[in-house]
Amino acid sequence: MTTDEARRATAPNRAPVSGKVRTGRPRAHAAAVRPDSRVRPEHARRHNRALVLQALYRGEGMSRADIAREVGLTRVTISDLVADLISENLVIELGIRPDSRPGKPATLLDINRSGFSIVGLDLSHDAAFRGVVANLDGAVLVRGEVAVGNVSGQAALDAVCTLLDDLLARTTTPVIGIGIGTPGLVDLDGTVVSAPNLDWHDLPLQRVIAERYDLPVQVANDANMAAVGERSFGGARADMMLIRVGRGVGSGIVVGGQVVYGSGFAAGEIGHVIVGTDGGELCACGKEGCLETWLASPRIEARLAAAPDAEAREAVLREAGERLGISLGPVVGALNLGEVVLAGPQNVLGGALLEGTAETLRNRTMAELHGDLTLRMTTLGRDIVVLGAVVMVLTGQLGVS
């Protein structure tokens, strides 16, 4: 966090299937220093601050000596860093450690988890944009939403601002940042390269929102943000893939604990991959038999409604699961993923669909690959994207997650 950002953070609020394929807190991301640049003292200090904050975030009550041992810095350095962090209200003293160790009793420290807020938005739903205000632990304090229907273009951007105005007006602690998960292709600068459903093209959403609210902003694809949320708050493995099913089908891929974006920021866009050679329904993209035609909520719900009995409905779900398994097999095999997590309507994705996916994966991958693979539903429900937003702001502003 820069000096200016720290000042803003402490300023008053602004309101402007079973078997081997099973159906079943995170790491620091210190500020990166480019390899061709000189490592300046401010880089080292920022890195050390992030190490201290990350240790406290995971430890929930540590002394200065505990932190020094944890991060490998001297006690003098730790004391200096902690003093600065306390002055910024980012770290608080909890009191004396209640134990009988010899010597001077240690004072325990923690991140000021309830002293700051993060605003997270999820723009991926058809009928409404949803948002939350959360504390640094990801506990949701305030919820809000704004109906959007078929809005697009400038009207969709105006709806984002309306939701932010409402949420920021209801915060009771300083806001350290805003995180936004949006459909479409999003580059690393937070520009929405293309989001056809919102009619956004080359929209610098991150910059626009940051300038309007004078707050740090993180913008990312909703599926990628969901993957970050699952990794941090859902206990997912370091090598995993999250499949998000709604109006469309998308995914976020995490390898080695890092999100994979791809050369064109389209890694994980599996919805328009054709699954099978037997054709299928016409997709909105113009092709036939894309994964979305088998799995997207409107399509599968229509087929379930038309099914004459329970047996037929189970067949619909199992076939959708098989098609998903066909699309996942090469990805799981190529990346040797340890976990696949499904996020979406539980009544659709659980049961027969999950079983169909698992069986197909077993049949289409080597036993050495699927033997340790976990396939399950997310436990985070509808908050998965906004929790990912919280993590991205924490990482971007404090170097912790």
Contacts in CASP RR format, 6 or more apart in sequence:
PFRMAT RR
TARGET T0000
AUTHOR 0000-0000-0000
METHOD contacts of the structure
MODEL  1
MTTDEARRATAPNRAPVSGKVRTGRPRAHAAAVRPDSRVRPEHARRHNRA
LVLQALYRGEGMSRADIAREVGLTRVTISDLVADLISENLVIELGIRPDS
RPGKPATLLDINRSGFSIVGLDLSHDAAFRGVVANLDGAVLVRGEVAVGN
VSGQAALDAVCTLLDDLLARTTTPVIGIGIGTPGLVDLDGTVVSAPNLDW
HDLPLQRVIAERYDLPVQVANDANMAAVGERSFGGARADMMLIRVGRGVG
SGIVVGGQVVYGSGFAAGEIGHVIVGTDGGELCACGKEGCLETWLASPRI
EARLAAAPDAEAREAVLREAGERLGISLGPVVGALNLGEVVLAGPQNVLG
GALLEGTAETLRNRTMAELHGDLTLRMTTLGRDIVVLGAVVMVLTGQLGV
S
1 9 0 8 1.000
1 49 0 8 1.000
1 176 0 8 1.000
1 397 0 8 1.000
1 398 0 8 1.000
5 176 0 8 1.000
5 216 0 8 1.000
5 397 0 8 1.000
6 88 0 8 1.000
6 90 0 8 1.000
8 174 0 8 1.000
8 214 0 8 1.000
8 215 0 8 1.000
9 88 0 8 1.000
9 90 0 8 1.000
9 116 0 8 1.000
9 174 0 8 1.000
9 175 0 8 1.000
9 176 0 8 1.000
9 397 0 8 1.000
10 88 0 8 1.000
10 89 0 8 1.000
10 174 0 8 1.000
11 174 0 8 1.000
12 174 0 8 1.000
13 168 0 8 1.000
13 171 0 8 1.000
13 172 0 8 1.000
13 173 0 8 1.000
13 174 0 8 1.000
13 175 0 8 1.000
14 168 0 8 1.000
14 175 0 8 1.000
14 213 0 8 1.000
14 214 0 8 1.000
14 215 0 8 1.000
15 165 0 8 1.000
15 168 0 8 1.000
15 169 0 8 1.000
15 171 0 8 1.000
16 165 0 8 1.000
16 168 0 8 1.000
16 212 0 8 1.000
16 213 0 8 1.000
16 214 0 8 1.000
17 23 0 8 1.000
17 354 0 8 1.000
17 355 0 8 1.000
17 356 0 8 1.000
17 358 0 8 1.000
17 359 0 8 1.000
17 375 0 8 1.000
18 24 0 8 1.000
20 362 0 8 1.000
20 367 0 8 1.000
20 370 0 8 1.000
20 371 0 8 1.000
20 372 0 8 1.000
20 373 0 8 1.000
21 358 0 8 1.000
21 361 0 8 1.000
21 362 0 8 1.000
21 370 0 8 1.000
21 371 0 8 1.000
21 373 0 8 1.000
21 374 0 8 1.000
21 375 0 8 1.000
22 373 0 8 1.000
22 374 0 8 1.000
22 375 0 8 1.000
22 376 0 8 1.000
23 350 0 8 1.000
23 351 0 8 1.000
23 354 0 8 1.000
23 355 0 8 1.000
23 358 0 8 1.000
23 375 0 8 1.000
23 376 0 8 1.000
23 377 0 8 1.000
24 374 0 8 1.000
24 375 0 8 1.000
24 376 0 8 1.000
24 377 0 8 1.000
25 57 0 8 1.000
25 58 0 8 1.000
25 232 0 8 1.000
25 401 0 8 1.000
26 231 0 8 1.000
26 232 0 8 1.000
26 391 0 8 1.000
26 401 0 8 1.000
27 54 0 8 1.000
27 257 0 8 1.000
27 401 0 8 1.000
28 50 0 8 1.000
28 51 0 8 1.000
28 54 0 8 1.000
28 399 0 8 1.000
28 400 0 8 1.000
28 401 0 8 1.000
29 50 0 8 1.000
29 395 0 8 1.000
29 396 0 8 1.000
29 399 0 8 1.000
29 400 0 8 1.000
29 401 0 8 1.000
30 46 0 8 1.000
30 47 0 8 1.000
30 50 0 8 1.000
30 51 0 8 1.000
30 54 0 8 1.000
30 399 0 8 1.000
31 43 0 8 1.000
31 46 0 8 1.000
31 47 0 8 1.000
31 50 0 8 1.000
31 399 0 8 1.000
33 39 0 8 1.000
33 43 0 8 1.000
33 47 0 8 1.000
45 81 0 8 1.000
48 71 0 8 1.000
48 73 0 8 1.000
48 77 0 8 1.000
48 81 0 8 1.000
49 81 0 8 1.000
49 84 0 8 1.000
49 85 0 8 1.000
50 398 0 8 1.000
50 399 0 8 1.000
50 400 0 8 1.000
51 71 0 8 1.000
51 73 0 8 1.000
52 67 0 8 1.000
52 71 0 8 1.000
52 73 0 8 1.000
52 78 0 8 1.000
52 81 0 8 1.000
52 82 0 8 1.000
52 85 0 8 1.000
52 91 0 8 1.000
53 85 0 8 1.000
53 90 0 8 1.000
53 91 0 8 1.000
53 111 0 8 1.000
53 398 0 8 1.000
53 399 0 8 1.000
53 400 0 8 1.000
54 399 0 8 1.000
54 400 0 8 1.000
54 401 0 8 1.000
55 62 0 8 1.000
55 66 0 8 1.000
55 67 0 8 1.000
55 70 0 8 1.000
55 71 0 8 1.000
56 62 0 8 1.000
56 67 0 8 1.000
56 91 0 8 1.000
56 109 0 8 1.000
56 110 0 8 1.000
56 111 0 8 1.000
57 111 0 8 1.000
57 136 0 8 1.000
57 394 0 8 1.000
57 400 0 8 1.000
59 110 0 8 1.000
60 110 0 8 1.000
61 94 0 8 1.000
61 108 0 8 1.000
61 109 0 8 1.000
61 110 0 8 1.000
62 70 0 8 1.000
62 108 0 8 1.000
62 109 0 8 1.000
62 110 0 8 1.000
63 97 0 8 1.000
63 106 0 8 1.000
63 107 0 8 1.000
63 108 0 8 1.000
63 109 0 8 1.000
64 75 0 8 1.000
64 78 0 8 1.000
64 79 0 8 1.000
64 82 0 8 1.000
64 106 0 8 1.000
64 107 0 8 1.000
64 109 0 8 1.000
65 75 0 8 1.000
65 106 0 8 1.000
66 106 0 8 1.000
67 73 0 8 1.000
67 78 0 8 1.000
67 82 0 8 1.000
67 109 0 8 1.000
68 74 0 8 1.000
68 75 0 8 1.000
68 77 0 8 1.000
68 78 0 8 1.000
71 78 0 8 1.000
73 81 0 8 1.000
82 91 0 8 1.000
82 109 0 8 1.000
85 91 0 8 1.000
86 92 0 8 1.000
86 93 0 8 1.000
89 112 0 8 1.000
89 115 0 8 1.000
90 111 0 8 1.000
90 112 0 8 1.000
90 116 0 8 1.000
90 398 0 8 1.000
91 109 0 8 1.000
91 110 0 8 1.000
91 111 0 8 1.000
91 112 0 8 1.000
92 109 0 8 1.000
92 110 0 8 1.000
92 111 0 8 1.000
92 112 0 8 1.000
93 107 0 8 1.000
93 108 0 8 1.000
93 109 0 8 1.000
94 107 0 8 1.000
94 108 0 8 1.000
94 109 0 8 1.000
94 110 0 8 1.000
95 107 0 8 1.000
95 108 0 8 1.000
96 105 0 8 1.000
96 106 0 8 1.000
96 107 0 8 1.000
96 108 0 8 1.000
97 105 0 8 1.000
97 106 0 8 1.000
97 107 0 8 1.000
97 108 0 8 1.000
111 136 0 8 1.000
111 400 0 8 1.000
112 136 0 8 1.000
113 135 0 8 1.000
113 136 0 8 1.000
113 137 0 8 1.000
114 135 0 8 1.000
114 136 0 8 1.000
114 173 0 8 1.000
115 135 0 8 1.000
115 136 0 8 1.000
115 173 0 8 1.000
115 174 0 8 1.000
116 135 0 8 1.000
116 136 0 8 1.000
116 173 0 8 1.000
116 174 0 8 1.000
116 175 0 8 1.000
116 176 0 8 1.000
117 133 0 8 1.000
117 134 0 8 1.000
117 135 0 8 1.000
117 141 0 8 1.000
117 171 0 8 1.000
117 172 0 8 1.000
117 173 0 8 1.000
117 174 0 8 1.000
117 175 0 8 1.000
117 176 0 8 1.000
118 133 0 8 1.000
118 134 0 8 1.000
118 135 0 8 1.000
118 136 0 8 1.000
118 138 0 8 1.000
118 175 0 8 1.000
118 176 0 8 1.000
118 177 0 8 1.000
118 178 0 8 1.000
118 179 0 8 1.000
118 389 0 8 1.000
118 390 0 8 1.000
118 393 0 8 1.000
118 394 0 8 1.000
119 131 0 8 1.000
119 132 0 8 1.000
119 133 0 8 1.000
119 134 0 8 1.000
119 164 0 8 1.000
119 167 0 8 1.000
119 168 0 8 1.000
119 171 0 8 1.000
119 175 0 8 1.000
119 177 0 8 1.000
119 178 0 8 1.000
119 179 0 8 1.000
119 389 0 8 1.000
120 131 0 8 1.000
120 132 0 8 1.000
120 133 0 8 1.000
120 134 0 8 1.000
120 167 0 8 1.000
120 178 0 8 1.000
120 179 0 8 1.000
120 180 0 8 1.000
120 181 0 8 1.000
120 386 0 8 1.000
120 389 0 8 1.000
120 390 0 8 1.000
120 393 0 8 1.000
121 129 0 8 1.000
121 130 0 8 1.000
121 131 0 8 1.000
121 160 0 8 1.000
121 163 0 8 1.000
121 164 0 8 1.000
121 178 0 8 1.000
121 179 0 8 1.000
121 180 0 8 1.000
121 181 0 8 1.000
121 386 0 8 1.000
121 389 0 8 1.000
122 129 0 8 1.000
122 130 0 8 1.000
122 131 0 8 1.000
122 181 0 8 1.000
122 222 0 8 1.000
122 382 0 8 1.000
122 385 0 8 1.000
122 386 0 8 1.000
122 389 0 8 1.000
123 129 0 8 1.000
123 156 0 8 1.000
123 160 0 8 1.000
123 180 0 8 1.000
123 181 0 8 1.000
123 182 0 8 1.000
123 183 0 8 1.000
123 198 0 8 1.000
123 222 0 8 1.000
124 181 0 8 1.000
124 182 0 8 1.000
124 183 0 8 1.000
124 222 0 8 1.000
124 244 0 8 1.000
124 246 0 8 1.000
124 385 0 8 1.000
126 148 0 8 1.000
126 149 0 8 1.000
126 247 0 8 1.000
127 147 0 8 1.000
127 148 0 8 1.000
127 149 0 8 1.000
128 145 0 8 1.000
128 146 0 8 1.000
128 147 0 8 1.000
128 148 0 8 1.000
128 149 0 8 1.000
129 145 0 8 1.000
129 146 0 8 1.000
129 148 0 8 1.000
129 159 0 8 1.000
129 160 0 8 1.000
129 163 0 8 1.000
130 143 0 8 1.000
130 144 0 8 1.000
130 145 0 8 1.000
130 163 0 8 1.000
130 382 0 8 1.000
130 386 0 8 1.000
131 143 0 8 1.000
131 144 0 8 1.000
131 145 0 8 1.000
131 163 0 8 1.000
131 167 0 8 1.000
131 386 0 8 1.000
132 140 0 8 1.000
132 141 0 8 1.000
132 142 0 8 1.000
132 143 0 8 1.000
132 144 0 8 1.000
132 167 0 8 1.000
132 383 0 8 1.000
132 386 0 8 1.000
133 140 0 8 1.000
133 141 0 8 1.000
133 142 0 8 1.000
133 167 0 8 1.000
133 170 0 8 1.000
133 171 0 8 1.000
133 175 0 8 1.000
134 140 0 8 1.000
134 141 0 8 1.000
134 386 0 8 1.000
134 387 0 8 1.000
134 390 0 8 1.000
135 141 0 8 1.000
135 173 0 8 1.000
136 390 0 8 1.000
136 394 0 8 1.000
138 233 0 8 1.000
138 387 0 8 1.000
138 390 0 8 1.000
140 383 0 8 1.000
140 386 0 8 1.000
142 167 0 8 1.000
142 170 0 8 1.000
142 171 0 8 1.000
144 163 0 8 1.000
144 166 0 8 1.000
144 167 0 8 1.000
145 163 0 8 1.000
146 159 0 8 1.000
146 162 0 8 1.000
146 163 0 8 1.000
146 166 0 8 1.000
148 156 0 8 1.000
148 159 0 8 1.000
151 159 0 8 1.000
152 197 0 8 1.000
152 198 0 8 1.000
152 199 0 8 1.000
152 200 0 8 1.000
153 198 0 8 1.000
153 199 0 8 1.000
153 200 0 8 1.000
156 198 0 8 1.000
156 199 0 8 1.000
156 200 0 8 1.000
157 200 0 8 1.000
157 203 0 8 1.000
157 205 0 8 1.000
157 208 0 8 1.000
160 180 0 8 1.000
160 205 0 8 1.000
160 209 0 8 1.000
161 209 0 8 1.000
161 212 0 8 1.000
164 178 0 8 1.000
164 209 0 8 1.000
164 213 0 8 1.000
168 175 0 8 1.000
168 213 0 8 1.000
175 215 0 8 1.000
176 215 0 8 1.000
176 216 0 8 1.000
176 393 0 8 1.000
176 397 0 8 1.000
176 398 0 8 1.000
177 215 0 8 1.000
177 216 0 8 1.000
177 217 0 8 1.000
177 218 0 8 1.000
177 393 0 8 1.000
177 397 0 8 1.000
178 209 0 8 1.000
178 213 0 8 1.000
178 215 0 8 1.000
178 216 0 8 1.000
178 217 0 8 1.000
178 218 0 8 1.000
178 389 0 8 1.000
178 393 0 8 1.000
179 217 0 8 1.000
179 218 0 8 1.000
179 219 0 8 1.000
179 225 0 8 1.000
179 389 0 8 1.000
179 390 0 8 1.000
179 392 0 8 1.000
179 393 0 8 1.000
180 205 0 8 1.000
180 206 0 8 1.000
180 209 0 8 1.000
180 217 0 8 1.000
180 218 0 8 1.000
180 219 0 8 1.000
180 220 0 8 1.000
180 389 0 8 1.000
181 219 0 8 1.000
181 220 0 8 1.000
181 221 0 8 1.000
181 222 0 8 1.000
181 225 0 8 1.000
181 385 0 8 1.000
181 389 0 8 1.000
182 192 0 8 1.000
182 195 0 8 1.000
182 198 0 8 1.000
182 200 0 8 1.000
182 205 0 8 1.000
182 219 0 8 1.000
182 220 0 8 1.000
182 221 0 8 1.000
182 222 0 8 1.000
183 195 0 8 1.000
183 197 0 8 1.000
183 198 0 8 1.000
183 221 0 8 1.000
183 222 0 8 1.000
184 192 0 8 1.000
184 193 0 8 1.000
184 194 0 8 1.000
184 195 0 8 1.000
184 196 0 8 1.000
184 221 0 8 1.000
184 222 0 8 1.000
185 192 0 8 1.000
185 193 0 8 1.000
185 194 0 8 1.000
185 195 0 8 1.000
185 221 0 8 1.000
185 264 0 8 1.000
185 265 0 8 1.000
185 266 0 8 1.000
185 269 0 8 1.000
186 192 0 8 1.000
186 193 0 8 1.000
186 205 0 8 1.000
186 219 0 8 1.000
186 220 0 8 1.000
186 221 0 8 1.000
186 224 0 8 1.000
186 265 0 8 1.000
187 193 0 8 1.000
187 264 0 8 1.000
187 265 0 8 1.000
188 261 0 8 1.000
188 265 0 8 1.000
189 204 0 8 1.000
189 206 0 8 1.000
189 207 0 8 1.000
190 204 0 8 1.000
190 205 0 8 1.000
190 206 0 8 1.000
190 207 0 8 1.000
190 218 0 8 1.000
190 219 0 8 1.000
190 220 0 8 1.000
191 202 0 8 1.000
191 203 0 8 1.000
191 204 0 8 1.000
191 205 0 8 1.000
191 206 0 8 1.000
191 207 0 8 1.000
191 219 0 8 1.000
192 198 0 8 1.000
192 200 0 8 1.000
192 201 0 8 1.000
192 202 0 8 1.000
192 203 0 8 1.000
192 205 0 8 1.000
192 219 0 8 1.000
193 201 0 8 1.000
193 202 0 8 1.000
193 265 0 8 1.000
194 200 0 8 1.000
194 201 0 8 1.000
194 202 0 8 1.000
195 201 0 8 1.000
195 203 0 8 1.000
197 247 0 8 1.000
205 219 0 8 1.000
206 217 0 8 1.000
206 218 0 8 1.000
206 219 0 8 1.000
207 217 0 8 1.000
209 215 0 8 1.000
209 217 0 8 1.000
209 219 0 8 1.000
210 216 0 8 1.000
210 217 0 8 1.000
216 393 0 8 1.000
216 396 0 8 1.000
216 397 0 8 1.000
218 389 0 8 1.000
218 392 0 8 1.000
218 393 0 8 1.000
218 396 0 8 1.000
220 228 0 8 1.000
220 392 0 8 1.000
221 252 0 8 1.000
221 265 0 8 1.000
222 244 0 8 1.000
222 385 0 8 1.000
223 242 0 8 1.000
223 244 0 8 1.000
223 250 0 8 1.000
223 251 0 8 1.000
223 252 0 8 1.000
223 268 0 8 1.000
224 252 0 8 1.000
224 259 0 8 1.000
224 261 0 8 1.000
225 385 0 8 1.000
225 388 0 8 1.000
225 389 0 8 1.000
225 392 0 8 1.000
226 242 0 8 1.000
226 244 0 8 1.000
226 252 0 8 1.000
226 343 0 8 1.000
226 378 0 8 1.000
226 384 0 8 1.000
226 385 0 8 1.000
226 388 0 8 1.000
227 236 0 8 1.000
227 240 0 8 1.000
227 241 0 8 1.000
227 242 0 8 1.000
227 251 0 8 1.000
227 252 0 8 1.000
227 253 0 8 1.000
227 254 0 8 1.000
227 259 0 8 1.000
228 254 0 8 1.000
228 259 0 8 1.000
228 388 0 8 1.000
228 391 0 8 1.000
228 392 0 8 1.000
228 401 0 8 1.000
229 380 0 8 1.000
229 384 0 8 1.000
229 385 0 8 1.000
229 387 0 8 1.000
229 388 0 8 1.000
229 390 0 8 1.000
229 391 0 8 1.000
230 236 0 8 1.000
230 240 0 8 1.000
230 242 0 8 1.000
230 341 0 8 1.000
230 343 0 8 1.000
230 378 0 8 1.000
230 380 0 8 1.000
230 384 0 8 1.000
231 238 0 8 1.000
231 240 0 8 1.000
231 254 0 8 1.000
231 257 0 8 1.000
231 391 0 8 1.000
232 387 0 8 1.000
232 388 0 8 1.000
232 391 0 8 1.000
232 401 0 8 1.000
233 380 0 8 1.000
233 387 0 8 1.000
233 388 0 8 1.000
233 391 0 8 1.000
234 378 0 8 1.000
234 379 0 8 1.000
234 380 0 8 1.000
236 242 0 8 1.000
236 254 0 8 1.000
236 339 0 8 1.000
236 341 0 8 1.000
237 338 0 8 1.000
237 339 0 8 1.000
237 374 0 8 1.000
238 254 0 8 1.000
238 255 0 8 1.000
238 256 0 8 1.000
238 257 0 8 1.000
239 254 0 8 1.000
239 255 0 8 1.000
239 256 0 8 1.000
239 257 0 8 1.000
239 335 0 8 1.000
239 336 0 8 1.000
239 337 0 8 1.000
239 338 0 8 1.000
239 339 0 8 1.000
240 253 0 8 1.000
240 254 0 8 1.000
240 337 0 8 1.000
240 338 0 8 1.000
240 339 0 8 1.000
240 340 0 8 1.000
240 341 0 8 1.000
241 251 0 8 1.000
241 252 0 8 1.000
241 253 0 8 1.000
241 254 0 8 1.000
241 268 0 8 1.000
241 328 0 8 1.000
241 331 0 8 1.000
241 332 0 8 1.000
241 335 0 8 1.000
241 337 0 8 1.000
241 339 0 8 1.000
241 340 0 8 1.000
241 341 0 8 1.000
242 251 0 8 1.000
242 252 0 8 1.000
242 254 0 8 1.000
242 340 0 8 1.000
242 341 0 8 1.000
242 342 0 8 1.000
242 343 0 8 1.000
242 378 0 8 1.000
243 249 0 8 1.000
243 250 0 8 1.000
243 251 0 8 1.000
243 270 0 8 1.000
243 324 0 8 1.000
243 328 0 8 1.000
243 340 0 8 1.000
243 341 0 8 1.000
243 342 0 8 1.000
243 343 0 8 1.000
244 250 0 8 1.000
244 251 0 8 1.000
244 252 0 8 1.000
244 343 0 8 1.000
244 344 0 8 1.000
244 384 0 8 1.000
245 295 0 8 1.000
245 296 0 8 1.000
245 297 0 8 1.000
245 342 0 8 1.000
245 343 0 8 1.000
245 344 0 8 1.000
245 345 0 8 1.000
245 348 0 8 1.000
245 349 0 8 1.000
246 296 0 8 1.000
246 297 0 8 1.000
246 344 0 8 1.000
246 345 0 8 1.000
247 296 0 8 1.000
247 297 0 8 1.000
247 298 0 8 1.000
248 271 0 8 1.000
248 292 0 8 1.000
248 295 0 8 1.000
248 296 0 8 1.000
248 297 0 8 1.000
249 270 0 8 1.000
249 271 0 8 1.000
249 291 0 8 1.000
249 292 0 8 1.000
249 295 0 8 1.000
249 296 0 8 1.000
250 268 0 8 1.000
250 269 0 8 1.000
250 270 0 8 1.000
250 271 0 8 1.000
251 268 0 8 1.000
251 269 0 8 1.000
251 270 0 8 1.000
252 259 0 8 1.000
252 260 0 8 1.000
252 267 0 8 1.000
252 268 0 8 1.000
253 259 0 8 1.000
253 260 0 8 1.000
253 267 0 8 1.000
253 268 0 8 1.000
253 331 0 8 1.000
253 335 0 8 1.000
253 337 0 8 1.000
254 260 0 8 1.000
255 335 0 8 1.000
255 337 0 8 1.000
260 267 0 8 1.000
260 268 0 8 1.000
261 267 0 8 1.000
270 291 0 8 1.000
270 327 0 8 1.000
270 331 0 8 1.000
271 290 0 8 1.000
271 291 0 8 1.000
271 292 0 8 1.000
271 295 0 8 1.000
271 327 0 8 1.000
272 283 0 8 1.000
272 285 0 8 1.000
272 287 0 8 1.000
272 290 0 8 1.000
272 291 0 8 1.000
272 292 0 8 1.000
273 290 0 8 1.000
273 291 0 8 1.000
273 327 0 8 1.000
274 287 0 8 1.000
274 288 0 8 1.000
274 289 0 8 1.000
274 290 0 8 1.000
274 291 0 8 1.000
275 289 0 8 1.000
275 290 0 8 1.000
275 291 0 8 1.000
275 294 0 8 1.000
275 323 0 8 1.000
275 324 0 8 1.000
275 326 0 8 1.000
275 327 0 8 1.000
276 289 0 8 1.000
276 323 0 8 1.000
276 326 0 8 1.000
279 288 0 8 1.000
279 289 0 8 1.000
280 288 0 8 1.000
280 289 0 8 1.000
280 293 0 8 1.000
281 288 0 8 1.000
281 289 0 8 1.000
281 293 0 8 1.000
281 299 0 8 1.000
282 288 0 8 1.000
282 293 0 8 1.000
283 289 0 8 1.000
283 290 0 8 1.000
283 292 0 8 1.000
283 293 0 8 1.000
284 292 0 8 1.000
291 323 0 8 1.000
291 324 0 8 1.000
291 327 0 8 1.000
292 299 0 8 1.000
293 299 0 8 1.000
294 300 0 8 1.000
294 319 0 8 1.000
294 320 0 8 1.000
294 321 0 8 1.000
294 323 0 8 1.000
294 324 0 8 1.000
295 320 0 8 1.000
295 321 0 8 1.000
295 323 0 8 1.000
295 324 0 8 1.000
297 344 0 8 1.000
297 345 0 8 1.000
297 348 0 8 1.000
300 316 0 8 1.000
300 317 0 8 1.000
300 320 0 8 1.000
300 348 0 8 1.000
301 348 0 8 1.000
303 316 0 8 1.000
304 313 0 8 1.000
304 316 0 8 1.000
304 317 0 8 1.000
304 348 0 8 1.000
307 313 0 8 1.000
307 315 0 8 1.000
307 316 0 8 1.000
314 352 0 8 1.000
317 348 0 8 1.000
317 351 0 8 1.000
317 352 0 8 1.000
317 353 0 8 1.000
318 352 0 8 1.000
318 353 0 8 1.000
318 355 0 8 1.000
318 356 0 8 1.000
320 353 0 8 1.000
321 352 0 8 1.000
321 353 0 8 1.000
321 354 0 8 1.000
321 356 0 8 1.000
321 357 0 8 1.000
321 360 0 8 1.000
322 356 0 8 1.000
322 357 0 8 1.000
322 359 0 8 1.000
322 360 0 8 1.000
324 353 0 8 1.000
324 357 0 8 1.000
324 360 0 8 1.000
325 356 0 8 1.000
325 357 0 8 1.000
325 360 0 8 1.000
325 361 0 8 1.000
325 364 0 8 1.000
326 360 0 8 1.000
326 364 0 8 1.000
328 340 0 8 1.000
328 357 0 8 1.000
328 361 0 8 1.000
329 360 0 8 1.000
329 361 0 8 1.000
329 364 0 8 1.000
329 365 0 8 1.000
331 337 0 8 1.000
332 338 0 8 1.000
332 340 0 8 1.000
332 361 0 8 1.000
332 365 0 8 1.000
332 369 0 8 1.000
332 370 0 8 1.000
332 373 0 8 1.000
333 365 0 8 1.000
333 366 0 8 1.000
333 369 0 8 1.000
336 369 0 8 1.000
337 373 0 8 1.000
338 372 0 8 1.000
338 373 0 8 1.000
338 374 0 8 1.000
339 373 0 8 1.000
339 374 0 8 1.000
339 375 0 8 1.000
339 376 0 8 1.000
340 357 0 8 1.000
340 361 0 8 1.000
340 373 0 8 1.000
340 374 0 8 1.000
340 375 0 8 1.000
340 376 0 8 1.000
341 376 0 8 1.000
341 377 0 8 1.000
341 378 0 8 1.000
342 349 0 8 1.000
342 350 0 8 1.000
342 354 0 8 1.000
342 357 0 8 1.000
342 375 0 8 1.000
342 376 0 8 1.000
342 377 0 8 1.000
342 378 0 8 1.000
343 377 0 8 1.000
343 378 0 8 1.000
343 380 0 8 1.000
343 381 0 8 1.000
343 384 0 8 1.000
344 378 0 8 1.000
344 381 0 8 1.000
346 377 0 8 1.000
349 377 0 8 1.000
350 377 0 8 1.000
354 375 0 8 1.000
354 376 0 8 1.000
354 377 0 8 1.000
357 375 0 8 1.000
358 375 0 8 1.000
361 370 0 8 1.000
361 373 0 8 1.000
361 375 0 8 1.000
362 370 0 8 1.000
365 373 0 8 1.000
378 384 0 8 1.000
380 387 0 8 1.000
391 401 0 8 1.000
394 400 0 8 1.000
394 401 0 8 1.000
395 401 0 8 1.000
END
